[in-house]
């Protein structure tokens, strides 16, 4: 196996200089650096990244934990994290929890064992158990979509309430009086935040004769399908539905259409996330949008800043949501009343 001494002999420098070039631990003149790199190439030397990480305490890797790799919500977040990480010479370990707390805990344990320099939790399972595990590890970390603005950690906060408020105001302006909400699973923190935001806003319209109901979904297409089938059993169906995410909305919309319900003439549907599929489905889905690429990039920036300087004040960055009106909403043209 090629070692530092072998490279040093060919480059005619000290093995210490070779170490500084490979590990980037001290400035080396460009001329000397080129000699070392040429010698490495001549000997087909490839650095042992694990050994280097153990020696320096820096592996130039970060972990990224997400909830569901099949959910189109996440690719833009991953892209935003990855592009900034690569520019900063960091690699990414991607972990998928599939909405499972136990998987999330195991992922954190695996990342810690790999000596990653920091972790981004962009997972709906970022509950108190994961938070405790991370806090005890001393590894820098960033929470995405935690929605607890007062906790003393680096975090990304989504203002779902403003987007949900705009969605309800819009439906009311179209004459809708019966507005349902298909939530995510009750035990999912981010799902309960969206549901609670909906309830707190819709209650302000009860004096205007607006009624509502919560139907539980699971943030997946099949959850939207099952929720729609439950709604279809009711004698007096709603004229509009807001969903906790776009996959739920797409599942609900396709089921209703298959069963002869006209969208949006009889039921208007609004999603949340603005995934790419929301523009492709027919009718195109009205949704509450988030700038997911910028969210990922911002999370990576927070983490890399924390890795470089653990003593800087903790930061929370806020991202607004906006209503994107498309074809799945309209005035009530033929209600079920």
Secondary structure as UniProt FT lines:
FT   HELIX           4..11
FT   HELIX           15..23
FT   HELIX           30..42
FT   TURN            43..44
FT   HELIX           49..56
FT   STRAND          61..66
FT   TURN            69..70
FT   TURN            72..73
FT   HELIX           75..87
FT   TURN            88..89
FT   STRAND          91..96
FT   TURN            98..99
FT   HELIX           101..113
FT   TURN            114..115
FT   STRAND          118..122
FT   TURN            124..125
FT   HELIX           128..137
FT   STRAND          140..144
FT   TURN            149..150
FT   STRAND          154..159
FT   HELIX           160..173
FT   TURN            174..175
FT   STRAND          178..183
FT   TURN            186..187
FT   HELIX           189..202
FT   HELIX           203..208
FT   STRAND          211..216
FT   HELIX           221..232
FT   STRAND          240..243
FT   HELIX           246..258
FT   TURN            259..260
FT   TURN            263..266
FT   STRAND          268..273
FT   HELIX           277..280
FT   STRAND          286..289
FT   HELIX           292..308
FT   TURN            310..311
FT   STRAND          316..320
FT   STRAND          322..324
//
